[in-house]
Amino acid sequence: MIRNIIAVRKSALTAMSLGLMVLATPALTQTPPELPYDAERGVFTFAAGIEPSLPAVVAITTLGAGGGPSRGDDGPKEISGGSGVIIDAVGGVIITNHHVIENGTAFRVDLLDGRSYRAELLGADRATDIAVLRIEAPDLTQVQVAQAGTLRSGDLAFAVGYPLGLDQTLTMGVISGLGRSGLGDAVEDYIQTDAAVNSGNSGGPLLDSRGRLIGINTAILSGGMGGGNDGIAFAVPINIMRFVTDQILATGEVVRGETGATVSSLTPRRAEEMGLEIGRGAVVEDVVPGSPADRAGLRRGDIITGLEDRTVSNGGTVQAMTGIAPPGTSLEATYIRNGQSATTTMTVQRPNGPLIALGGSGLSAHGARFADSEGGVIVRSVEAGSPAAQAGLTAGDVVTRAGNTTVRAVADLERALSGARREIAVTVTRGEETATAVLPPA
């Protein structure tokens, strides 16, 4: 059996060599580079490109009041763990996931060389699942960051982290897709890869074949009972990571641009209901009067199919592009209305409206739009990444109660939310089920 495996490998290497010989024919104007090869050991390897980045990958332990082992009877307990990557060696800046540090009161960072440090949380953004930590330590290594927007499906990708309680682990795959969204109510424009990512890899880097950072591993899809890797993993791309990180380092918080349009993803079923022959795009669910989207002429029911030079696959594409665009940026949008294609230009603005506003079209509160209906107050739309989305509200929910107030009309809900000086529980019916969403104070 071992010989058969070796024979197969030799055949594969021979095929690769023949493939390279074919590619290097005189018909080509440029000879392609050969696969990385270590002549001394006689093996193909990417180690030379990857190894310099490995000391920048760290293990992160989140400590808090939850259950789990502790170092002392009264000390904080380990409640979760994950990975991270150093992007600034001088400043000790580390990127990880929001869900890795969530609910933590203290954080421990373990380096590849065995050193361990307590870390300071500089800030975190739930909508993009990015958090920024800092340690004070000498002789750190930082990862080199690739240029944004250069990835292609089929590129090699390497995931590095500390999965399943193991020491630092490296896995390899390819970029399976770009611009993925629809995993939850967040700002999503994910890189999809089949590099093995498991519990504990969260927050660790996704690297290219030269060891450069291309994304932050954040989620997996798993059909197995154990929740393990099934070859579908997602990473936050570096353009979104940089947008969030730069703001946190500068101000300690993240402010996203907006256009006043609330969008959702066009699904094949929705397209069929609307009589459309396309199955991808973003449906405009609502437009705030006087907003950039309103001035650009967008209306409820329009289908956005393109922004700038990008095809809009779903609502996540729109949220990601507008969310990280600096205020004042003009975005050319292509949309379909009544079967006809048209273009317009929207100018991204800083969020400047009140968190809670009652108007002729209904109530806008915490990123959700509410309207009166025959069944009561219905949630008409929810903006991705908003407090309402993070609280679990979804379009179609019917609000029955807010705090101690029975809700029969949007005016009832507006009074309850505007008067809240602390978190307020909103009760909704969702089909035959009842759910509770906790919204922040006014």
C-alpha positions as CSV (number, residue, x, y, z in Angstrom):
1,M,0.0,0.0,0.0
2,I,2.8,2.4,0.8
3,R,4.5,1.8,-2.4
4,N,1.3,2.4,-4.4
5,I,0.9,5.7,-2.6
6,I,4.5,6.6,-3.5
7,A,3.9,5.6,-7.1
8,V,0.9,7.8,-7.3
9,R,2.8,10.7,-5.9
10,K,5.6,10.2,-8.4
11,S,3.1,10.1,-11.2
12,A,1.5,13.3,-10.0
13,L,4.9,15.0,-9.8
14,T,5.8,13.8,-13.3
15,A,2.5,15.2,-14.5
16,M,3.2,18.5,-12.9
17,S,6.6,18.6,-14.5
18,L,5.2,17.8,-17.9
19,G,2.5,20.5,-17.3
20,L,5.2,23.0,-16.6
21,M,7.1,22.0,-19.7
22,V,4.0,22.5,-21.8
23,L,3.3,25.9,-20.3
24,A,6.9,26.9,-21.0
25,T,6.7,26.5,-24.7
26,P,8.0,29.3,-27.0
27,A,4.4,30.3,-27.8
28,L,4.2,32.0,-24.4
29,T,5.8,35.4,-24.1
30,Q,6.8,34.7,-20.5
31,T,8.0,31.6,-18.8
32,P,5.8,30.8,-15.7
33,P,7.5,30.3,-12.4
34,E,8.1,26.8,-11.2
35,L,6.5,25.3,-8.2
36,P,8.4,26.0,-4.9
37,Y,10.9,23.3,-4.6
38,D,13.5,22.4,-1.9
39,A,16.3,20.8,-3.9
40,E,18.1,19.7,-0.7
41,R,15.2,17.6,0.5
42,G,13.7,16.9,-2.9
43,V,10.2,18.1,-2.0
44,F,7.7,20.7,-3.3
45,T,6.9,23.1,-0.4
46,F,5.5,26.5,0.5
47,A,7.4,26.6,3.8
48,A,9.7,29.4,2.7
49,G,6.8,31.7,2.2
50,I,4.7,30.6,5.1
51,E,7.2,30.1,8.0
52,P,8.1,33.8,8.5
53,S,4.5,34.6,9.3
54,L,3.9,31.8,11.8
55,P,5.4,33.6,14.9
56,A,2.7,36.3,14.2
57,V,-0.1,33.8,14.9
58,V,-1.1,33.7,18.6
59,A,-3.4,31.8,20.8
60,I,-6.0,33.8,22.7
61,T,-7.7,32.8,25.9
62,T,-10.7,34.8,27.1
63,L,-11.2,35.0,30.9
64,G,-14.4,35.9,32.6
65,A,-17.0,34.9,35.2
66,G,-18.2,31.8,33.4
67,G,-17.5,28.2,34.3
68,G,-14.3,26.4,33.5
69,P,-10.9,25.9,34.9
70,S,-9.2,28.7,36.7
71,R,-5.7,29.4,38.1
72,G,-7.0,30.2,41.5
73,D,-10.2,30.1,43.5
74,D,-11.0,33.7,43.1
75,G,-9.3,34.3,39.7
76,P,-11.1,34.8,36.4
77,K,-12.1,31.6,34.6
78,E,-11.4,30.6,31.0
79,I,-14.6,30.9,29.1
80,S,-13.5,30.7,25.5
81,G,-10.4,30.5,23.3
82,G,-9.4,31.2,19.8
83,S,-6.6,32.5,17.6
84,G,-5.3,35.9,16.5
85,V,-2.6,37.5,14.4
86,I,-0.2,40.4,15.1
87,I,-0.5,43.1,12.4
88,D,1.8,45.7,14.2
89,A,4.8,44.4,16.0
90,V,5.9,47.7,17.5
91,G,2.5,48.6,18.8
92,G,1.6,45.0,19.8
93,V,-1.7,45.2,17.9
94,I,-3.5,41.8,17.4
95,I,-6.6,41.1,15.4
96,T,-9.1,38.4,16.3
97,N,-12.8,37.7,16.2
98,H,-15.5,39.5,18.3
99,H,-17.0,36.2,19.2
100,V,-13.6,35.0,20.6
101,I,-13.4,37.9,23.2
102,E,-17.2,38.3,23.8
103,N,-18.2,38.4,27.5
104,G,-14.5,38.5,28.6
105,T,-13.1,40.6,31.4
106,A,-9.5,39.7,30.8
107,F,-7.5,38.2,27.9
108,R,-4.3,36.1,27.7
109,V,-2.2,35.9,24.6
110,D,0.3,33.0,24.1
111,L,3.0,33.4,21.5
112,L,4.6,30.6,19.4
113,D,7.8,30.9,21.3
114,G,6.1,30.1,24.6
115,R,5.8,33.6,26.0
116,S,2.4,34.6,27.6
117,Y,1.0,38.1,28.1
118,R,-2.2,39.8,29.4
119,A,-3.8,41.8,26.6
120,E,-5.8,45.0,26.5
121,L,-9.1,45.1,24.5
122,L,-9.0,48.2,22.4
123,G,-12.4,47.7,20.7
124,A,-14.6,45.2,18.9
125,D,-17.3,45.2,16.2
126,R,-20.0,42.6,16.3
127,A,-21.3,43.3,12.8
128,T,-18.0,42.3,11.2
129,D,-16.9,39.9,13.9
130,I,-13.6,41.8,14.4
131,A,-11.8,42.7,17.7
132,V,-8.6,44.4,18.3
133,L,-6.3,43.6,21.3
134,R,-2.9,45.0,22.3
135,I,0.0,43.5,24.3
136,E,3.3,45.1,25.4
137,A,6.1,42.7,24.5
138,P,9.5,42.9,22.8
139,D,10.6,41.2,19.7
140,L,7.3,40.5,18.2
141,T,6.7,39.4,14.6
142,Q,4.0,40.9,12.4
143,V,2.3,39.4,9.4
144,Q,2.6,41.0,6.0
145,V,-0.7,42.1,4.6
146,A,-1.7,41.4,1.0
147,Q,-3.2,44.0,-1.3
148,A,-7.0,44.1,-1.0
149,G,-9.1,43.1,-4.0
150,T,-6.6,40.8,-5.7
151,L,-7.9,37.4,-4.7
152,R,-9.3,35.0,-7.2
153,S,-11.2,31.7,-6.9
154,G,-8.6,28.9,-7.2
155,D,-5.8,30.8,-5.3
156,L,-4.1,28.7,-2.6
157,A,-5.0,29.6,0.9
158,F,-3.5,28.6,4.3
159,A,-5.3,28.7,7.6
160,V,-3.2,29.0,10.7
161,G,-4.5,28.8,14.3
162,Y,-4.9,26.7,17.4
163,P,-7.8,24.4,16.7
164,L,-9.3,21.8,19.1
165,G,-6.8,22.4,21.8
166,L,-3.8,21.7,19.6
167,D,-0.6,23.7,19.2
168,Q,-0.3,25.9,16.2
169,T,-1.7,24.1,13.2
170,L,-1.4,24.9,9.4
171,T,-3.9,23.7,6.9
172,M,-4.1,24.3,3.1
173,G,-6.9,24.7,0.6
174,V,-8.0,27.0,-2.1
175,I,-10.2,30.1,-2.3
176,S,-13.6,28.5,-3.1
177,G,-15.5,31.8,-3.6
178,L,-15.7,35.5,-2.9
179,G,-18.3,37.9,-1.7
180,R,-20.2,35.3,0.3
181,S,-23.0,36.5,2.7
182,G,-26.3,35.3,4.1
183,L,-24.8,33.6,7.2
184,G,-26.5,36.0,9.6
185,D,-27.5,39.6,10.3
186,A,-24.1,41.2,9.8
187,V,-21.9,43.1,7.4
188,E,-20.8,40.2,5.3
189,D,-18.5,39.9,2.2
190,Y,-16.7,36.8,3.1
191,I,-13.9,34.8,1.5
192,Q,-14.9,31.1,1.2
193,T,-12.2,28.5,1.5
194,D,-11.9,24.7,1.8
195,A,-8.8,25.0,4.0
196,A,-9.6,23.0,7.2
197,V,-10.9,25.4,9.9
198,N,-12.2,24.1,13.2
199,S,-13.1,25.3,16.7
200,G,-10.2,27.4,17.9
201,N,-9.2,28.6,14.5
202,S,-11.5,31.6,15.0
203,G,-9.7,34.9,14.7
204,G,-6.6,33.3,13.1
205,P,-5.2,34.4,9.8
206,L,-6.0,33.1,6.3
207,L,-2.7,33.5,4.3
208,D,-1.8,33.3,0.7
209,S,1.0,31.1,-0.7
210,R,3.5,33.9,0.1
211,G,2.5,34.0,3.8
212,R,0.6,37.3,3.4
213,L,-2.6,38.0,5.3
214,I,-5.7,37.8,3.1
215,G,-8.5,37.3,5.7
216,I,-9.5,36.6,9.3
217,N,-11.1,33.1,9.8
218,T,-14.5,33.6,11.3
219,A,-17.0,30.8,10.6
220,I,-17.6,27.4,9.2
221,L,-20.6,25.5,7.8
222,S,-20.9,22.0,9.1
223,G,-23.5,19.3,8.5
224,G,-21.9,16.9,10.9
225,M,-23.1,16.0,14.4
226,G,-19.9,17.2,15.9
227,G,-19.9,20.5,14.2
228,G,-16.5,19.8,12.6
229,N,-15.0,21.0,9.3
230,D,-16.9,20.0,6.1
231,G,-14.7,21.9,3.8
232,I,-16.7,25.2,3.9
233,A,-15.1,28.0,5.9
234,F,-15.4,31.8,5.8
235,A,-13.0,34.6,6.5
236,V,-13.4,38.4,6.8
237,P,-11.5,40.0,3.9
238,I,-8.7,42.4,4.7
239,N,-10.4,45.5,3.3
240,I,-13.2,45.1,6.0
241,M,-10.6,44.2,8.6
242,R,-8.6,47.3,7.9
243,F,-11.7,49.6,7.9
244,V,-12.7,48.3,11.3
245,T,-9.2,48.2,12.8
246,D,-8.2,51.7,11.7
247,Q,-11.4,53.2,13.3
248,I,-10.9,51.3,16.5
249,L,-7.3,52.4,16.8
250,A,-8.2,56.0,16.0
251,T,-11.4,56.5,18.0
252,G,-12.2,53.2,19.8
253,E,-15.5,52.8,17.9
254,V,-16.7,51.9,14.4
255,V,-19.0,54.2,12.4
256,R,-20.3,52.8,9.1
257,G,-21.4,54.8,6.1
258,E,-25.1,54.7,5.1
259,T,-27.3,55.6,2.1
260,G,-30.7,55.4,3.7
261,A,-31.6,52.3,1.8
262,T,-32.5,49.1,3.6
263,V,-31.8,46.0,1.4
264,S,-32.3,42.3,1.6
265,S,-31.0,39.5,-0.6
266,L,-32.8,38.5,-3.8
267,T,-33.5,34.7,-3.6
268,P,-34.8,32.5,-6.4
269,R,-38.1,32.2,-4.6
270,R,-38.4,36.0,-4.2
271,A,-37.4,36.5,-7.8
272,E,-40.1,34.1,-8.9
273,E,-42.7,36.0,-6.8
274,M,-41.6,39.3,-8.4
275,G,-41.7,37.8,-11.9
276,L,-38.0,38.4,-12.4
277,E,-35.7,36.3,-14.6
278,I,-32.6,37.0,-12.5
279,G,-31.9,35.3,-9.2
280,R,-29.1,37.4,-7.7
281,G,-29.1,41.0,-6.4
282,A,-30.3,43.1,-3.5
283,V,-34.0,44.1,-3.0
284,V,-34.6,47.6,-1.8
285,E,-37.0,47.1,1.1
286,D,-37.2,50.7,2.3
287,V,-35.8,54.1,1.6
288,V,-35.5,56.9,4.3
289,P,-37.1,60.1,3.0
290,G,-34.5,62.7,2.2
291,S,-31.6,60.2,2.4
292,P,-28.9,59.7,-0.3
293,A,-30.8,56.7,-1.7
294,D,-34.0,58.8,-1.8
295,R,-32.3,61.6,-3.7
296,A,-30.8,59.1,-6.1
297,G,-34.3,58.0,-7.0
298,L,-34.3,54.5,-5.5
299,R,-37.6,53.1,-4.5
300,R,-39.0,50.2,-2.6
301,G,-38.9,47.1,-4.8
302,D,-36.0,48.1,-6.9
303,I,-33.4,45.4,-7.5
304,I,-29.8,46.6,-7.2
305,T,-27.6,44.5,-9.5
306,G,-24.3,46.5,-9.5
307,L,-22.3,48.9,-7.4
308,E,-19.3,50.6,-9.0
309,D,-17.5,47.8,-10.8
310,R,-18.9,45.0,-8.7
311,T,-21.8,42.7,-9.4
312,V,-24.2,42.7,-6.5
313,S,-24.8,39.1,-5.5
314,N,-27.0,39.8,-2.4
315,G,-27.8,42.3,0.3
316,G,-24.4,41.6,2.0
317,T,-22.6,43.1,-1.0
318,V,-24.4,46.4,-0.7
319,Q,-24.0,46.5,3.1
320,A,-20.3,45.8,2.9
321,M,-19.5,48.3,0.1
322,T,-21.5,51.2,1.6
323,G,-20.5,50.3,5.2
324,I,-16.8,50.7,4.5
325,A,-17.0,53.6,2.1
326,P,-15.8,57.0,3.6
327,P,-18.5,59.6,3.9
328,G,-18.8,61.6,0.8
329,T,-18.0,58.7,-1.5
330,S,-20.1,58.5,-4.6
331,L,-21.3,55.0,-5.6
332,E,-22.8,54.3,-9.1
333,A,-25.6,51.9,-8.7
334,T,-27.3,49.8,-11.4
335,Y,-30.8,48.7,-10.6
336,I,-33.9,47.1,-12.2
337,R,-37.4,48.6,-11.9
338,N,-40.4,47.1,-13.8
339,G,-38.1,45.0,-15.9
340,Q,-36.0,48.0,-17.0
341,S,-32.3,48.6,-16.1
342,A,-31.2,52.0,-15.0
343,T,-28.2,53.7,-13.2
344,T,-28.0,56.3,-10.5
345,T,-25.4,57.7,-8.1
346,M,-25.6,57.6,-4.3
347,T,-23.4,59.6,-1.9
348,V,-22.4,57.7,1.3
349,Q,-23.0,59.7,4.4
350,R,-22.3,59.4,8.1
351,P,-25.2,58.2,10.2
352,N,-26.7,61.4,11.4
353,G,-30.4,60.7,12.0
354,P,-31.9,59.9,15.3
355,L,-31.9,56.3,16.5
356,I,-35.7,56.5,16.8
357,A,-37.9,58.5,14.4
358,L,-41.6,58.3,13.7
359,G,-42.7,59.4,10.2
360,G,-45.4,59.0,7.7
361,S,-44.0,55.7,6.4
362,G,-43.8,54.2,9.9
363,L,-41.2,54.0,12.7
364,S,-37.4,53.7,12.3
365,A,-35.6,52.5,15.4
366,H,-32.2,50.9,16.0
367,G,-31.8,49.9,12.3
368,A,-35.3,48.4,11.9
369,R,-38.4,49.8,10.1
370,F,-41.8,49.2,11.7
371,A,-45.2,49.7,10.1
372,D,-48.9,49.4,11.1
373,S,-50.6,46.4,9.6
374,E,-53.9,44.5,10.1
375,G,-52.2,42.1,12.5
376,G,-50.5,44.9,14.5
377,V,-47.0,46.4,14.2
378,I,-44.9,44.5,11.7
379,V,-41.2,44.6,11.3
380,R,-40.9,45.6,7.6
381,S,-37.1,45.5,7.3
382,V,-33.9,45.1,9.4
383,E,-30.6,46.6,8.4
384,A,-27.7,44.2,8.5
385,G,-25.3,44.7,11.4
386,S,-27.7,47.1,13.2
387,P,-28.7,46.8,16.9
388,A,-32.0,45.5,15.8
389,A,-30.4,42.7,13.8
390,Q,-28.0,41.9,16.6
391,A,-31.0,41.6,18.9
392,G,-32.5,39.0,16.6
393,L,-35.4,40.9,15.0
394,T,-36.2,39.8,11.5
395,A,-38.5,41.1,8.8
396,G,-42.1,39.8,9.3
397,D,-42.0,39.8,13.1
398,V,-45.1,41.2,14.7
399,V,-44.4,43.3,17.8
400,T,-46.9,42.8,20.6
401,R,-45.1,44.3,23.6
402,A,-42.3,46.6,24.5
403,G,-41.2,46.6,28.1
404,N,-44.5,47.1,30.1
405,T,-46.3,48.6,27.1
406,T,-48.8,46.7,25.0
407,V,-48.1,47.6,21.4
408,R,-51.1,48.0,19.0
409,A,-49.7,50.7,16.7
410,V,-46.3,52.2,15.8
411,A,-47.0,55.2,18.1
412,D,-47.2,52.8,21.1
413,L,-43.8,51.3,20.1
414,E,-42.2,54.7,19.5
415,R,-43.3,56.0,23.0
416,A,-42.0,52.8,24.7
417,L,-38.6,52.9,22.9
418,S,-38.1,56.6,23.2
419,G,-38.7,56.5,26.9
420,A,-36.4,53.6,27.6
421,R,-33.3,54.6,29.6
422,R,-32.0,51.1,29.8
423,E,-32.2,48.0,27.7
424,I,-35.8,47.2,26.8
425,A,-37.3,43.8,25.9
426,V,-39.5,43.7,22.8
427,T,-41.8,40.7,22.4
428,V,-42.7,39.5,18.9
429,T,-44.7,36.7,17.3
430,R,-42.9,34.8,14.5
431,G,-45.4,32.5,12.9
432,E,-46.7,30.4,15.7
433,E,-43.7,31.2,18.0
434,T,-43.0,34.0,20.4
435,A,-39.6,35.5,20.8
436,T,-38.0,38.3,22.7
437,A,-35.4,40.8,21.4
438,V,-33.5,43.1,23.7
439,L,-32.9,46.6,22.2
440,P,-30.5,49.3,23.6
441,P,-31.8,52.4,25.3
442,A,-32.8,55.5,23.3
